[in-house]
Amino acid sequence: MTVNTLAIIGTGIMGMGIAQIAAQSGIQVLLFDAKAGAAEQGRQSLQTMLEKLTAKGKFTDEQLQSTLNNLTVIEDLTQIVKAEIVIEAIIENLEIKQQLFKQLESIVSAETILATNTSSLAVTAIASDCDHPERVAGFHFFNPVPLMKIVEVIPGISTRASVVETLKDLAKCMGHLGVVAKDTPGFIVNHGGRAYGTEALKILGEGVASFEDIDRILREGAGFRMGPFELLDLTGIDVSHPVMESIYNQYYSEPRYRPHPLTRQMLIGKKLGRKVGEGFYQYKDGQKLTSNTSKSSSFEASFSKTGSDTSNISVWIGADLVEDKQQLIDYLNANDITIDRNDEPQSDSLILLAIYGEDTTNAAIRYQVNPKQAVAIDMLTDLSKHRTLMPSIVTQDNFVIQAYALFGKGLDNRSVEDKSTTQAAVDATLITESTGFVAQRVIAMVINLGCDIAMQGIASPEDIDNAVKLGLGYPYGPISWGNELGAQRILLILERIYGLTGDQRYRPSPWLQRRAKLGISLCTQQSNY
């Protein structure tokens, strides 16, 4: 179908965002809002914004005028009759949406596609009262629409395949990537995003690290654009917590999506985030204020008194992976640190454990070494950007100080070849014992959930990767991230955490298990017979 005219019902932020990219692509857009004057107000606000962009040279005068000429405000809903596609972007209320779609059917032609921008409601339910549910589909954009180049195309159980293809083509015409998702709670993006915040909240609730340290580890070490608590503050607890509860309940209390009581308390206490000046962080004039909750910050104060002399440190290395051990040996050699190469560590050696999915205590027992000398280091993240260190509950202070001197700000963290250049020292974060560090837990859960979405047939691995990366700003899509880090390593993390905690949220997805054990790509799909 060639789309010449598009109708937008609901001219709030989302509706006008969709209208903007449609008008910019040359489509005639009809704007309607049930609230008197709202459509005209929406058009005027868009015009003001586009004029500012034009003044900055981001639009030409011709592009501005063409876009505005393609936007028409209508006061009577019956005027949408000539639209080939109608996109609804109104309040997230099932009954109201059902009534609207029933009304739309009485106006438009039999060929007109009816699309909903719902983010949380079932497309099948919205279409359930329609005489022709086969032409109803989800067309879910993300805010801000012009910048978020992804849109989920969601067929209901009766939707025609041609409707899906038309919406994918329309998305491409408007400069967006259309990914097809099954009509399930959260679709792809809101579903795939459940692991990041919920696991970070669980880590915080266990007292493993402060919210600041968790944000720092995941931002600097793992490469996320924003830490989970920065993101929760930006989105707003009043938005994020109900979504957590909704998806958890819609999946009949699936442990992987379990919310945390803390965000419920914050919602009740009206600590909603940046919009009110206080959430996890405090804000002044919209700017985040630095807090003093970091465990590493308090340790640095005492560390500075002891100095950072590393000349007498000897390090015994225990590593789950050969490549991790070699990386640590190369690092220590480059910085002239003595390596204890005995089968059993000397009584004065720092025991450095490069482990996955364990806490330091269990790892020390497995390696048959003294936990009082042991500090674990997370090798899943990029050590050139950030390091996470985890003493056991009985590790003696002098060994903690040694580990921090080796991997924190006290040591020049460059290779021998780079010593002539200037480079800022790399931060290290100290955490209390956790089964699986911080980044390991969060990244493994993100990847595992992506694999489970693929196993449920909600979307293809490629579409899952594209949707999550573009919709959530993760450094990788979850499936490709698993391939990048190694499926066997991710499986090891999950199996150990699951074995040690017994918590069903950590059970590995069969999709991940099979591919990891076969040594094949996580993108591999089974052939249709």
One Martini backbone bead per residue (centre of mass of N, CA, C, O) as a GRO file, in nm:
protein
  529
    1MET     BB    1   0.095   0.036   0.023
    2THR     BB    2   0.031   0.368  -0.039
    3VAL     BB    3   0.118   0.650   0.161
    4ASN     BB    4  -0.037   0.976   0.176
    5THR     BB    5  -0.240   0.946   0.430
    6LEU     BB    6  -0.234   1.049   0.778
    7ALA     BB    7  -0.368   0.974   1.100
    8ILE     BB    8  -0.382   1.149   1.418
    9ILE     BB    9  -0.473   1.034   1.747
   10GLY     BB   10  -0.333   1.241   1.933
   11THR     BB   11  -0.135   1.548   2.041
   12GLY     BB   12   0.100   1.473   2.190
   13ILE     BB   13   0.415   1.385   2.207
   14MET     BB   14   0.381   1.126   2.035
   15GLY     BB   15   0.194   1.222   1.810
   16MET     BB   16   0.386   1.459   1.713
   17GLY     BB   17   0.629   1.285   1.652
   18ILE     BB   18   0.496   1.121   1.427
   19ALA     BB   19   0.406   1.361   1.257
   20GLN     BB   20   0.685   1.472   1.192
   21ILE     BB   21   0.812   1.224   1.035
   22ALA     BB   22   0.586   1.210   0.826
   23ALA     BB   23   0.602   1.500   0.710
   24GLN     BB   24   0.911   1.483   0.634
   25SER     BB   25   0.838   1.234   0.421
   26GLY     BB   26   0.557   1.352   0.259
   27ILE     BB   27   0.312   1.320   0.442
   28GLN     BB   28  -0.013   1.351   0.500
   29VAL     BB   29  -0.134   1.510   0.806
   30LEU     BB   30  -0.384   1.434   1.041
   31LEU     BB   31  -0.510   1.627   1.320
   32PHE     BB   32  -0.646   1.478   1.626
   33ASP     BB   33  -0.845   1.598   1.914
   34ALA     BB   34  -1.078   1.585   2.165
   35LYS     BB   35  -0.947   1.835   2.257
   36ALA     BB   36  -0.993   2.150   2.242
   37GLY     BB   37  -0.708   2.284   2.067
   38ALA     BB   38  -0.476   2.062   2.080
   39ALA     BB   39  -0.390   2.031   1.784
   40GLU     BB   40  -0.302   2.324   1.739
   41GLN     BB   41  -0.099   2.331   1.968
   42GLY     BB   42   0.079   2.103   1.861
   43ARG     BB   43   0.153   2.239   1.593
   44GLN     BB   44   0.278   2.499   1.714
   45SER     BB   45   0.501   2.362   1.879
   46LEU     BB   46   0.638   2.231   1.637
   47GLN     BB   47   0.698   2.487   1.481
   48THR     BB   48   0.880   2.621   1.692
   49MET     BB   49   1.094   2.397   1.699
   50LEU     BB   50   1.165   2.400   1.391
   51GLU     BB   51   1.254   2.697   1.381
   52LYS     BB   52   1.496   2.660   1.571
   53LEU     BB   53   1.643   2.449   1.394
   54THR     BB   54   1.667   2.635   1.149
   55ALA     BB   55   1.837   2.857   1.292
   56LYS     BB   56   2.072   2.624   1.340
   57GLY     BB   57   2.081   2.451   1.053
   58LYS     BB   58   1.896   2.168   1.062
   59PHE     BB   59   1.713   2.332   0.866
   60THR     BB   60   1.548   2.424   0.602
   61ASP     BB   61   1.314   2.627   0.475
   62GLU     BB   62   1.194   2.410   0.289
   63GLN     BB   63   1.155   2.188   0.503
   64LEU     BB   64   0.974   2.346   0.689
   65GLN     BB   65   0.743   2.411   0.490
   66SER     BB   66   0.679   2.122   0.403
   67THR     BB   67   0.606   2.011   0.681
   68LEU     BB   68   0.376   2.214   0.748
   69ASN     BB   69   0.202   2.150   0.487
   70ASN     BB   70   0.155   1.836   0.604
   71LEU     BB   71  -0.020   1.984   0.831
   72THR     BB   72  -0.357   1.901   0.953
   73VAL     BB   73  -0.622   2.034   1.115
   74ILE     BB   74  -0.895   1.865   1.277
   75GLU     BB   75  -1.237   1.873   1.422
   76ASP     BB   76  -1.344   1.620   1.260
   77LEU     BB   77  -1.329   1.280   1.253
   78THR     BB   78  -1.455   1.231   0.961
   79GLN     BB   79  -1.190   1.353   0.806
   80ILE     BB   80  -1.029   1.063   0.800
   81VAL     BB   81  -1.142   0.902   0.546
   82LYS     BB   82  -0.868   0.940   0.351
   83ALA     BB   83  -0.705   0.755   0.519
   84GLU     BB   84  -0.489   0.477   0.516
   85ILE     BB   85  -0.384   0.563   0.810
   86VAL     BB   86  -0.437   0.509   1.164
   87ILE     BB   87  -0.304   0.670   1.462
   88GLU     BB   88  -0.300   0.589   1.795
   89ALA     BB   89  -0.224   0.843   2.086
   90ILE     BB   90  -0.350   0.775   2.365
   91ILE     BB   91  -0.453   0.672   2.637
   92GLU     BB   92  -0.380   0.398   2.869
   93ASN     BB   93  -0.692   0.267   2.783
   94LEU     BB   94  -0.875   0.012   2.687
   95GLU     BB   95  -1.168   0.113   2.667
   96ILE     BB   96  -1.108   0.373   2.506
   97LYS     BB   97  -0.975   0.234   2.265
   98GLN     BB   98  -1.208   0.053   2.182
   99GLN     BB   99  -1.407   0.282   2.122
  100LEU     BB  100  -1.239   0.422   1.904
  101PHE     BB  101  -1.214   0.184   1.701
  102LYS     BB  102  -1.515   0.157   1.657
  103GLN     BB  103  -1.547   0.443   1.542
  104LEU     BB  104  -1.345   0.423   1.306
  105GLU     BB  105  -1.495   0.197   1.147
  106SER     BB  106  -1.744   0.399   1.075
  107ILE     BB  107  -1.550   0.585   0.876
  108VAL     BB  108  -1.367   0.412   0.730
  109SER     BB  109  -1.240   0.213   0.520
  110ALA     BB  110  -1.172  -0.123   0.457
  111GLU     BB  111  -0.849  -0.057   0.397
  112THR     BB  112  -0.788   0.067   0.657
  113ILE     BB  113  -0.543   0.120   0.889
  114LEU     BB  114  -0.520   0.029   1.239
  115ALA     BB  115  -0.321   0.197   1.484
  116THR     BB  116  -0.122   0.143   1.784
  117ASN     BB  117   0.085   0.310   2.047
  118THR     BB  118   0.108   0.106   2.246
  119SER     BB  119   0.307  -0.013   2.543
  120SER     BB  120   0.097  -0.228   2.733
  121LEU     BB  121  -0.122  -0.328   2.545
  122ALA     BB  122  -0.316  -0.544   2.385
  123VAL     BB  123  -0.395  -0.567   2.061
  124THR     BB  124  -0.618  -0.780   2.073
  125ALA     BB  125  -0.792  -0.623   2.278
  126ILE     BB  126  -0.838  -0.365   2.111
  127ALA     BB  127  -0.967  -0.547   1.860
  128SER     BB  128  -1.210  -0.720   1.984
  129ASP     BB  129  -1.460  -0.504   1.888
  130CYS     BB  130  -1.402  -0.544   1.602
  131ASP     BB  131  -1.502  -0.632   1.280
  132HIS     BB  132  -1.175  -0.583   1.174
  133PRO     BB  133  -0.896  -0.711   1.322
  134GLU     BB  134  -0.703  -0.758   1.066
  135ARG     BB  135  -0.631  -0.421   1.060
  136VAL     BB  136  -0.491  -0.445   1.339
  137ALA     BB  137  -0.209  -0.271   1.498
  138GLY     BB  138   0.098  -0.221   1.619
  139PHE     BB  139   0.280   0.118   1.665
  140HIS     BB  140   0.570   0.150   1.850
  141PHE     BB  141   0.702   0.422   1.986
  142PHE     BB  142   0.968   0.650   2.092
  143ASN     BB  143   1.098   0.871   2.328
  144PRO     BB  144   1.199   1.059   2.096
  145VAL     BB  145   1.095   0.998   1.786
  146PRO     BB  146   1.318   1.134   1.597
  147LEU     BB  147   1.561   0.974   1.762
  148MET     BB  148   1.403   0.700   1.781
  149LYS     BB  149   1.484   0.449   1.533
  150ILE     BB  150   1.222   0.285   1.648
  151VAL     BB  151   0.963   0.026   1.571
  152GLU     BB  152   0.690  -0.156   1.673
  153VAL     BB  153   0.540  -0.440   1.519
  154ILE     BB  154   0.202  -0.557   1.615
  155PRO     BB  155   0.036  -0.840   1.589
  156GLY     BB  156  -0.240  -0.981   1.616
  157ILE     BB  157  -0.418  -1.277   1.588
  158SER     BB  158  -0.572  -1.132   1.311
  159THR     BB  159  -0.352  -1.009   1.154
  160ARG     BB  160  -0.241  -0.919   0.863
  161ALA     BB  161   0.050  -0.942   0.686
  162SER     BB  162   0.016  -0.679   0.512
  163VAL     BB  163   0.008  -0.483   0.750
  164VAL     BB  164   0.293  -0.530   0.852
  165GLU     BB  165   0.440  -0.449   0.589
  166THR     BB  166   0.332  -0.162   0.569
  167LEU     BB  167   0.449  -0.061   0.843
  168LYS     BB  168   0.744  -0.118   0.776
  169ASP     BB  169   0.753   0.071   0.529
  170LEU     BB  170   0.672   0.326   0.679
  171ALA     BB  171   0.908   0.337   0.873
  172LYS     BB  172   1.123   0.364   0.652
  173CYS     BB  173   1.010   0.625   0.527
  174MET     BB  174   1.055   0.771   0.829
  175GLY     BB  175   1.352   0.655   0.933
  176HIS     BB  176   1.278   0.368   1.048
  177LEU     BB  177   1.283   0.069   1.236
  178GLY     BB  178   1.102  -0.225   1.181
  179VAL     BB  179   0.987  -0.446   1.437
  180VAL     BB  180   0.875  -0.765   1.503
  181ALA     BB  181   0.613  -0.844   1.743
  182LYS     BB  182   0.469  -1.006   1.974
  183ASP     BB  183   0.163  -1.018   2.162
  184THR     BB  184   0.323  -0.915   2.442
  185PRO     BB  185   0.440  -0.822   2.727
  186GLY     BB  186   0.639  -0.543   2.621
  187PHE     BB  187   0.736  -0.691   2.392
  188ILE     BB  188   1.062  -0.596   2.356
  189VAL     BB  189   1.175  -0.345   2.511
  190ASN     BB  190   1.015  -0.357   2.785
  191HIS     BB  191   1.104  -0.646   2.828
  192GLY     BB  192   1.423  -0.627   2.790
  193GLY     BB  193   1.440  -0.398   3.034
  194ARG     BB  194   1.393  -0.563   3.308
  195ALA     BB  195   1.688  -0.644   3.407
  196TYR     BB  196   1.841  -0.384   3.478
  197GLY     BB  197   1.676  -0.256   3.718
  198THR     BB  198   1.599  -0.506   3.894
  199GLU     BB  199   1.892  -0.605   3.953
  200ALA     BB  200   2.001  -0.343   4.073
  201LEU     BB  201   1.797  -0.338   4.308
  202LYS     BB  202   1.885  -0.606   4.434
  203ILE     BB  203   2.176  -0.523   4.491
  204LEU     BB  204   2.104  -0.286   4.671
  205GLY     BB  205   1.928  -0.453   4.878
  206GLU     BB  206   2.196  -0.631   4.961
  207GLY     BB  207   2.450  -0.424   5.000
  208VAL     BB  208   2.684  -0.431   4.782
  209ALA     BB  209   2.608  -0.132   4.683
  210SER     BB  210   2.575   0.163   4.581
  211PHE     BB  211   2.410   0.340   4.348
  212GLU     BB  212   2.663   0.486   4.249
  213ASP     BB  213   2.844   0.235   4.205
  214ILE     BB  214   2.659   0.088   4.012
  215ASP     BB  215   2.656   0.303   3.796
  216ARG     BB  216   2.963   0.312   3.748
  217ILE     BB  217   3.010   0.020   3.662
  218LEU     BB  218   2.797   0.020   3.420
  219ARG     BB  219   2.912   0.267   3.271
  220GLU     BB  220   3.233   0.225   3.270
  221GLY     BB  221   3.260  -0.095   3.246
  222ALA     BB  222   2.997  -0.184   3.052
  223GLY     BB  223   2.870   0.077   2.868
  224PHE     BB  224   2.646   0.229   2.969
  225ARG     BB  225   2.496   0.531   2.932
  226MET     BB  226   2.332   0.460   3.196
  227GLY     BB  227   2.249   0.422   3.494
  228PRO     BB  228   1.981   0.279   3.654
  229PHE     BB  229   1.932   0.529   3.853
  230GLU     BB  230   1.944   0.750   3.647
  231LEU     BB  231   1.712   0.633   3.474
  232LEU     BB  232   1.487   0.630   3.688
  233ASP     BB  233   1.498   0.938   3.735
  234LEU     BB  234   1.434   1.021   3.444
  235THR     BB  235   1.165   0.864   3.402
  236GLY     BB  236   1.030   0.780   3.667
  237ILE     BB  237   0.877   0.609   3.916
  238ASP     BB  238   0.577   0.654   3.812
  239VAL     BB  239   0.656   0.483   3.552
  240SER     BB  240   0.841   0.233   3.621
  241HIS     BB  241   0.692   0.071   3.843
  242PRO     BB  242   0.425  -0.001   3.695
  243VAL     BB  243   0.571  -0.163   3.473
  244MET     BB  244   0.694  -0.376   3.651
  245GLU     BB  245   0.423  -0.480   3.766
  246SER     BB  246   0.277  -0.543   3.501
  247ILE     BB  247   0.470  -0.757   3.383
  248TYR     BB  248   0.478  -0.943   3.625
  249ASN     BB  249   0.166  -1.001   3.624
  250GLN     BB  250   0.133  -1.089   3.321
  251TYR     BB  251   0.353  -1.333   3.399
  252TYR     BB  252   0.273  -1.469   3.664
  253SER     BB  253   0.528  -1.417   3.855
  254GLU     BB  254   0.793  -1.392   3.720
  255PRO     BB  255   1.110  -1.377   3.857
  256ARG     BB  256   1.263  -1.202   3.637
  257TYR     BB  257   1.039  -0.945   3.702
  258ARG     BB  258   1.093  -0.867   3.985
  259PRO     BB  259   1.034  -0.636   4.189
  260HIS     BB  260   1.097  -0.366   4.422
  261PRO     BB  261   1.013  -0.216   4.720
  262LEU     BB  262   1.163   0.057   4.692
  263THR     BB  263   0.995   0.187   4.456
  264ARG     BB  264   0.733   0.185   4.614
  265GLN     BB  265   0.824   0.375   4.838
  266MET     BB  266   0.902   0.613   4.652
  267LEU     BB  267   0.621   0.653   4.539
  268ILE     BB  268   0.481   0.715   4.808
  269GLY     BB  269   0.713   0.944   4.881
  270LYS     BB  270   0.768   1.115   4.609
  271LYS     BB  271   1.048   0.993   4.486
  272LEU     BB  272   1.066   1.034   4.135
  273GLY     BB  273   1.303   1.238   4.064
  274ARG     BB  274   1.393   1.490   3.860
  275LYS     BB  275   1.103   1.630   3.849
  276VAL     BB  276   1.128   1.677   4.193
  277GLY     BB  277   1.456   1.667   4.289
  278GLU     BB  278   1.401   1.351   4.388
  279GLY     BB  279   1.555   1.030   4.437
  280PHE     BB  280   1.833   0.889   4.442
  281TYR     BB  281   1.892   1.163   4.365
  282GLN     BB  282   1.982   1.498   4.364
  283TYR     BB  283   1.837   1.818   4.250
  284LYS     BB  284   1.954   2.122   4.075
  285ASP     BB  285   1.831   2.262   3.812
  286GLY     BB  286   1.848   1.955   3.683
  287GLN     BB  287   2.106   1.879   3.851
  288LYS     BB  288   2.319   1.657   3.965
  289LEU     BB  289   2.412   1.554   4.279
  290THR     BB  290   2.658   1.476   4.489
  291SER     BB  291   2.720   1.202   4.680
  292ASN     BB  292   2.821   0.990   4.989
  293THR     BB  293   2.768   0.655   4.922
  294SER     BB  294   3.041   0.556   4.856
  295LYS     BB  295   3.255   0.309   4.946
  296SER     BB  296   3.518   0.402   4.799
  297SER     BB  297   3.538   0.687   4.918
  298SER     BB  298   3.588   0.598   5.214
  299PHE     BB  299   3.841   0.426   5.149
  300GLU     BB  300   4.028   0.644   5.024
  301ALA     BB  301   4.085   0.795   5.284
  302SER     BB  302   4.245   0.557   5.420
  303PHE     BB  303   4.439   0.494   5.184
  304SER     BB  304   4.597   0.771   5.178
  305LYS     BB  305   4.747   0.709   5.455
  306THR     BB  306   4.910   0.441   5.349
  307GLY     BB  307   4.942   0.442   5.059
  308SER     BB  308   5.099   0.307   4.724
  309ASP     BB  309   5.291   0.077   4.784
  310THR     BB  310   5.411  -0.207   4.559
  311SER     BB  311   5.700  -0.343   4.612
  312ASN     BB  312   5.590  -0.580   4.839
  313ILE     BB  313   5.404  -0.721   4.644
  314SER     BB  314   5.233  -1.038   4.628
  315VAL     BB  315   5.081  -1.249   4.364
  316TRP     BB  316   4.813  -1.474   4.357
  317ILE     BB  317   4.655  -1.666   4.093
  318GLY     BB  318   4.302  -1.719   4.032
  319ALA     BB  319   4.144  -1.872   3.738
  320ASP     BB  320   3.888  -1.976   3.527
  321LEU     BB  321   4.051  -1.838   3.293
  322VAL     BB  322   4.331  -1.829   3.105
  323GLU     BB  323   4.304  -1.537   2.983
  324ASP     BB  324   4.280  -1.394   3.256
  325LYS     BB  325   4.552  -1.473   3.377
  326GLN     BB  326   4.727  -1.345   3.153
  327GLN     BB  327   4.628  -1.055   3.188
  328LEU     BB  328   4.729  -1.027   3.482
  329ILE     BB  329   5.024  -1.090   3.433
  330ASP     BB  330   5.079  -0.860   3.232
  331TYR     BB  331   5.003  -0.632   3.425
  332LEU     BB  332   5.206  -0.694   3.654
  333ASN     BB  333   5.463  -0.691   3.483
  334ALA     BB  334   5.428  -0.393   3.376
  335ASN     BB  335   5.438  -0.310   3.712
  336ASP     BB  336   5.646  -0.476   3.883
  337ILE     BB  337   5.502  -0.737   4.001
  338THR     BB  338   5.495  -0.989   4.209
  339ILE     BB  339   5.472  -1.341   4.143
  340ASP     BB  340   5.307  -1.613   4.276
  341ARG     BB  341   5.405  -1.953   4.156
  342ASN     BB  342   5.286  -2.127   4.350
  343ASP     BB  343   5.061  -2.365   4.417
  344GLU     BB  344   5.072  -2.222   4.693
  345PRO     BB  345   5.021  -1.964   4.876
  346GLN     BB  346   5.154  -1.737   5.050
  347SER     BB  347   5.095  -1.579   5.357
  348ASP     BB  348   5.173  -1.276   5.208
  349SER     BB  349   4.978  -1.312   4.973
  350LEU     BB  350   4.785  -1.202   4.734
  351ILE     BB  351   4.462  -1.319   4.650
  352LEU     BB  352   4.364  -1.347   4.311
  353LEU     BB  353   4.022  -1.368   4.185
  354ALA     BB  354   3.898  -1.488   3.869
  355ILE     BB  355   3.550  -1.482   3.862
  356TYR     BB  356   3.222  -1.661   3.825
  357GLY     BB  357   2.921  -1.648   4.003
  358GLU     BB  358   3.069  -1.563   4.273
  359ASP     BB  359   3.206  -1.551   4.572
  360THR     BB  360   3.490  -1.532   4.757
  361THR     BB  361   3.442  -1.760   4.953
  362ASN     BB  362   3.370  -1.992   4.753
  363ALA     BB  363   3.628  -1.960   4.582
  364ALA     BB  364   3.837  -2.018   4.803
  365ILE     BB  365   3.735  -2.302   4.860
  366ARG     BB  366   3.774  -2.411   4.572
  367TYR     BB  367   4.095  -2.324   4.573
  368GLN     BB  368   4.220  -2.372   4.856
  369VAL     BB  369   4.221  -2.090   5.017
  370ASN     BB  370   4.269  -1.802   5.198
  371PRO     BB  371   4.017  -1.570   5.262
  372LYS     BB  372   4.203  -1.350   5.414
  373GLN     BB  373   4.368  -1.299   5.120
  374ALA     BB  374   4.109  -1.238   4.946
  375VAL     BB  375   4.047  -1.105   4.607
  376ALA     BB  376   3.815  -1.015   4.376
  377ILE     BB  377   3.783  -0.998   4.009
  378ASP     BB  378   3.633  -0.844   3.733
  379MET     BB  379   3.657  -0.977   3.385
  380LEU     BB  380   3.406  -0.880   3.211
  381THR     BB  381   3.519  -0.610   3.206
  382ASP     BB  382   3.690  -0.318   3.131
  383LEU     BB  383   4.002  -0.254   3.272
  384SER     BB  384   4.062   0.026   3.118
  385LYS     BB  385   3.797   0.167   3.279
  386HIS     BB  386   3.727  -0.061   3.508
  387ARG     BB  387   3.713  -0.182   3.855
  388THR     BB  388   3.621  -0.479   4.048
  389LEU     BB  389   3.624  -0.536   4.402
  390MET     BB  390   3.610  -0.849   4.622
  391PRO     BB  391   3.597  -0.917   4.926
  392SER     BB  392   3.576  -1.087   5.190
  393ILE     BB  393   3.450  -1.099   5.515
  394VAL     BB  394   3.777  -1.180   5.607
  395THR     BB  395   3.950  -0.983   5.481
  396GLN     BB  396   4.229  -0.826   5.519
  397ASP     BB  397   4.316  -0.500   5.499
  398ASN     BB  398   4.598  -0.527   5.361
  399PHE     BB  399   4.480  -0.675   5.105
  400VAL     BB  400   4.286  -0.457   5.016
  401ILE     BB  401   4.499  -0.237   4.979
  402GLN     BB  402   4.664  -0.386   4.766
  403ALA     BB  403   4.442  -0.413   4.552
  404TYR     BB  404   4.394  -0.107   4.529
  405ALA     BB  405   4.685  -0.033   4.447
  406LEU     BB  406   4.678  -0.206   4.178
  407PHE     BB  407   4.361  -0.102   4.065
  408GLY     BB  408   4.366   0.179   4.137
  409LYS     BB  409   4.493   0.505   4.173
  410GLY     BB  410   4.788   0.415   4.281
  411LEU     BB  411   4.838   0.309   3.982
  412ASP     BB  412   5.000   0.275   3.689
  413ASN     BB  413   4.783   0.157   3.415
  414ARG     BB  414   5.020   0.107   3.217
  415SER     BB  415   5.208   0.014   2.989
  416VAL     BB  416   5.530   0.028   2.904
  417GLU     BB  417   5.482   0.170   2.620
  418ASP     BB  418   5.293   0.412   2.772
  419LYS     BB  419   5.474   0.583   2.982
  420SER     BB  420   5.515   0.854   2.800
  421THR     BB  421   5.223   0.900   2.855
  422THR     BB  422   4.916   1.049   2.924
  423GLN     BB  423   4.704   0.909   3.194
  424ALA     BB  424   4.438   0.834   3.350
  425ALA     BB  425   4.333   0.686   3.608
  426VAL     BB  426   4.174   0.398   3.713
  427ASP     BB  427   3.900   0.294   3.852
  428ALA     BB  428   3.786   0.156   4.166
  429THR     BB  429   3.550  -0.083   4.307
  430LEU     BB  430   3.414  -0.155   4.616
  431ILE     BB  431   3.262  -0.455   4.730
  432THR     BB  432   3.057  -0.657   4.859
  433GLU     BB  433   2.945  -0.955   4.881
  434SER     BB  434   2.870  -1.137   4.573
  435THR     BB  435   2.691  -1.335   4.356
  436GLY     BB  436   2.847  -1.191   4.080
  437PHE     BB  437   2.865  -0.919   4.130
  438VAL     BB  438   2.743  -0.667   3.915
  439ALA     BB  439   2.788  -0.694   3.606
  440GLN     BB  440   2.737  -0.994   3.582
  441ARG     BB  441   2.443  -0.994   3.668
  442VAL     BB  442   2.326  -0.788   3.468
  443ILE     BB  443   2.431  -0.895   3.195
  444ALA     BB  444   2.328  -1.186   3.220
  445MET     BB  445   2.026  -1.101   3.242
  446VAL     BB  446   2.004  -0.957   2.973
  447ILE     BB  447   2.084  -1.199   2.796
  448ASN     BB  448   1.883  -1.410   2.903
  449LEU     BB  449   1.628  -1.251   2.825
  450GLY     BB  450   1.684  -1.235   2.523
  451CYS     BB  451   1.679  -1.544   2.486
  452ASP     BB  452   1.385  -1.582   2.588
  453ILE     BB  453   1.249  -1.410   2.372
  454ALA     BB  454   1.341  -1.593   2.142
  455MET     BB  455   1.212  -1.861   2.246
  456GLN     BB  456   0.912  -1.731   2.237
  457GLY     BB  457   0.888  -1.575   1.953
  458ILE     BB  458   0.868  -1.255   1.962
  459ALA     BB  459   1.152  -1.248   1.809
  460SER     BB  460   1.420  -1.201   1.648
  461PRO     BB  461   1.745  -1.167   1.715
  462GLU     BB  462   1.781  -0.913   1.541
  463ASP     BB  463   1.535  -0.752   1.653
  464ILE     BB  464   1.620  -0.754   1.945
  465ASP     BB  465   1.885  -0.606   1.913
  466ASN     BB  466   1.777  -0.349   1.773
  467ALA     BB  467   1.562  -0.267   1.982
  468VAL     BB  468   1.744  -0.246   2.237
  469LYS     BB  469   1.967  -0.061   2.130
  470LEU     BB  470   1.773   0.172   2.027
  471GLY     BB  471   1.562   0.185   2.276
  472LEU     BB  472   1.803   0.173   2.528
  473GLY     BB  473   2.123   0.215   2.468
  474TYR     BB  474   2.289  -0.022   2.441
  475PRO     BB  475   2.596  -0.141   2.341
  476TYR     BB  476   2.419  -0.401   2.297
  477GLY     BB  477   2.267  -0.654   2.207
  478PRO     BB  478   2.192  -0.936   2.385
  479ILE     BB  479   2.286  -1.152   2.180
  480SER     BB  480   2.558  -1.022   2.082
  481TRP     BB  481   2.675  -0.998   2.368
  482GLY     BB  482   2.698  -1.299   2.422
  483ASN     BB  483   2.899  -1.344   2.190
  484GLU     BB  484   3.120  -1.144   2.282
  485LEU     BB  485   3.162  -1.285   2.579
  486GLY     BB  486   3.036  -1.565   2.589
  487ALA     BB  487   2.816  -1.811   2.646
  488GLN     BB  488   2.969  -1.982   2.857
  489ARG     BB  489   3.017  -1.753   3.062
  490ILE     BB  490   2.719  -1.681   3.111
  491LEU     BB  491   2.633  -1.962   3.202
  492LEU     BB  492   2.821  -1.980   3.446
  493ILE     BB  493   2.705  -1.749   3.606
  494LEU     BB  494   2.411  -1.855   3.629
  495GLU     BB  495   2.464  -2.136   3.749
  496ARG     BB  496   2.599  -2.035   4.009
  497ILE     BB  497   2.383  -1.848   4.116
  498TYR     BB  498   2.158  -2.056   4.118
  499GLY     BB  499   2.306  -2.266   4.301
  500LEU     BB  500   2.354  -2.062   4.552
  501THR     BB  501   2.042  -1.937   4.569
  502GLY     BB  502   1.775  -2.067   4.416
  503ASP     BB  503   1.689  -1.848   4.216
  504GLN     BB  504   1.474  -1.837   3.940
  505ARG     BB  505   1.584  -1.578   3.794
  506TYR     BB  506   1.874  -1.745   3.715
  507ARG     BB  507   1.776  -1.926   3.513
  508PRO     BB  508   1.865  -2.065   3.232
  509SER     BB  509   1.812  -2.050   2.917
  510PRO     BB  510   1.774  -2.284   2.676
  511TRP     BB  511   1.890  -2.114   2.450
  512LEU     BB  512   2.166  -2.077   2.589
  513GLN     BB  513   2.246  -2.364   2.665
  514ARG     BB  514   2.257  -2.501   2.386
  515ARG     BB  515   2.461  -2.301   2.245
  516ALA     BB  516   2.689  -2.321   2.450
  517LYS     BB  517   2.728  -2.638   2.432
  518LEU     BB  518   2.773  -2.621   2.104
  519GLY     BB  519   2.933  -2.356   2.016
  520ILE     BB  520   2.717  -2.141   1.918
  521SER     BB  521   2.533  -1.905   1.814
  522LEU     BB  522   2.272  -1.713   1.954
  523CYS     BB  523   2.138  -1.665   1.657
  524THR     BB  524   2.052  -1.946   1.629
  525GLN     BB  525   1.809  -2.109   1.435
  526GLN     BB  526   1.568  -2.323   1.389
  527SER     BB  527   1.457  -2.519   1.165
  528ASN     BB  528   1.203  -2.559   0.937
  529TYR     BB  529   1.004  -2.856   0.858
   0.00000   0.00000   0.00000
